[in-house]
Every structure is written in structure tokens, then in C-alpha cells.
């Protein structure tokens, strides 16, 4: 049996992301080829969300996380995902 411990009581991240919602959105952008290319064309997360909603009618990831969920850390997504 293996036991793991949280090393830092202040570490509340989700796989290096602020939370599940941010991680899930980043995961989809980085691993879905068409979404990745659209993100590269858009240049930032806000523009991507606007395009997904208004042009394609897509409001959430295939896991059910809404792209405009207020829990999504837009600053982290822009700095870590949109660094093409």
C-alpha cells in the first residue's frame, strides 16, 4: 500500500492548476486539435470563449465544464495555455 501526503497545507491546486474547472478547460484546449487551433487563432481566452459561444454555439467542454464558468482562472489559462 502506498500513502501520499500533501506536502504543503496551502497547496490547494488541481494538477498544478487552481481548480478542476481551470484544469479541465486547459486540458481540452491543449488536447483537442481543432480547439487548440481555434485558440491559437483567437489569441486569448476571452476571445476564444466569445467565438465558441457566438460562432459555434459551444458552451462547455465534453466533461460539462462551462467555458465561461467564473471558477475558471482566466489569468492562468491566458499565461499557461496561450503561450503559442
N, C-alpha and C positions, 0 to 999 in steps of 0.2 A: 504494500500500500504506500502510495506517495502522498505526502502532505505538502501543500504550498501555503505560504503565509504572505500576507500583504506587508510589504517592506516599509511602506510609509503610510501612516494613518491618514495623511492628507491626499493620498493618491486615489482619486475617485474616477480616474479615466476609464474609458472603454477601449481596450486595444490601442492605446495611445491617442484616442480621440476623446473629446469632452464627454460624450454620452453616446448611447446607442443610436439615436437619430442621426447625429453627425457622422458617426462611423458608417451607418447603413447607406446614407446618401453618397459619401465618398467612395464606398465600396462599389456601388452601382456605376458611378461616373468613371471610375478607373477600370472597371472590368466589363462594361458593355461598350463594344466598339462604336456603335452608332451614337450612343450618348456621349462617349469620350470625344468623338469628332465634333459633335454639336457644341459641346462645352468649349473646345478649342476655338471654334468659330465665334462663340459668344464672348469669350474673354474674361467674364466674371460670373459669379454665381447668381447674382440678381438678374442679369440679362438672360442667363440660362433658364431660370425659373419662369421668367416672363415669356420666353419663347416656348417653353414646354406647355405652359398653361394656355396661352393665346393662339399659338400656331398649331400645336399638335394635340391639345386637349388632354395632355398627360399631367396628372396632379400628384401622383405618388409613385414610389418605387414598386417593384413587383412584390416586395415584402410588406407593402401597406404603409410605409412611412411617407407622409406628405412632404413634398419638396419645400413647401412654404411653412412647415411646422416651426413655430417660434423656438423650439428646443434646438434646432439645427444651428450650430455655431458658424455663421456666415463668414466671420473673420478667419476662422481656422480653415474652412473649406477654401476660401479665396487664396490663402497663403500656402496651403499644402497640396491642393488639387490643381489649382490654376497656375501652375508654375511651368508651363509648357516650354 
